[in-house]
């Protein structure tokens, strides 16, 4: 399958997931979620959804549990919105890149303060 089509489907899924999670799911465990990326396999059988959650570790894990519970509903909504022969199986994962970037920025600012203090 063409990589362009796979990327287009991933972008469409990302857009629809933001709408579905934000407006359709009423689970109180699910906090403020941002869908940061969607990776779809070339055969469109699997989709890995990367999320960022505002809050502490407990809120993050509660949100992940709520999304896992609503996985069937989310998948059926995606199937209705995106015309595909078979809707991909979805899995949710935390997007660690934001925290990783913040950690690098914090280290660089500490190094900068140390070099200015000498």
N, C-alpha and C positions, 0 to 999 in steps of 0.2 A: 504494500500500500504506500502511496506517496507520502513523504514526510510532510509536505505542505498540507495535505488533507488532515493528517493526524494532528498537526499543530493548530489548524483551524478548529477542529473538534474540541481540542483541549481548551482553547480560548473561549469557545462558546459555552463549554461546561463550566468554566470558571465564572463567567458572567451569570449564568443561570443558577449556579450554586450560591452565589452571593445573594441573589434574590430569594431563593428557596429558604436558605438558613435564616436570613434576616426577617422574612415576612410570614412564612408558612409554618415553621416549627414553633410550637408553643411550650416546649419542655423548659421548666424553670432552671434546670441544671446548666443549660446552654447560655453562656455569657456573651460578651461582645466578641464575635468571631470575624476574622478577616480571612478570606480565601486568598492565599498568596500565590499559589501555583497549582497547576494540574498537569500531571505526567500521564500520558496515555500510551499503552504499548502499541506497536506497529499493527498488530492484528485487531486492535480495538476491544480486546477482551478484558483488560484490567485498566483501572484508573486510580492513580495514587493522588490524593488530594492533600495538599500542604496547607495547614491553617496556622494562624497566629491568634492567640487569645489574650485579651487584656485581663490581668489579675494575677493572683498568687498561684502557687503550684496546685493547691486543692481545687481552685476554680478551673484551672487548666484541665486537670484530670476529670473533674465532674463534667466539663464541656465535652471532652473526648468520649466519656461514657454515654452522655446524652446523644451525641452524634452517632455513635455505634448502634444505639438502640433504634434510632430513626433511619438507619441505613436503607432499609427496604423502601420506606416512604420516599426518601430522597432519590433513590434509584428510579422508582416509578415516575416521579415528577420529571426527572431528567429525560426519561424515555418518552414522556408526553411532549416535552418541549423541543427535543432534538430528535429528528427522524433518523434513526439508525435501525438496521436489521436486528441487532442485539445490543442492548444497553450494557456497557462495561460494568464489571464488578468493581465496587468502590471500596477503598480503604482510606482512612484518615491518619495523618501523621502531623506532628508539630513541625513547624518550619523553624529550624534552629539558626538560620542565617542572620536573622535580625539580632538575636542575642549575641551571636558570634561577632557581628559587626560592632555592636555596642561595647563588647569586651575589648576588641582591638582598639577602638577609639579611646576607651578609658585608659588602656595601657600606654597609648601614644601620648595622651595628655599628661599622664604621670611622668613619663620620660621627659617631656617638654618642660614640666615644672622643675624636675630635678636638674636639668641642664641649665635652666635659667637661675636656679638658686645657687649654683657653684660659682 
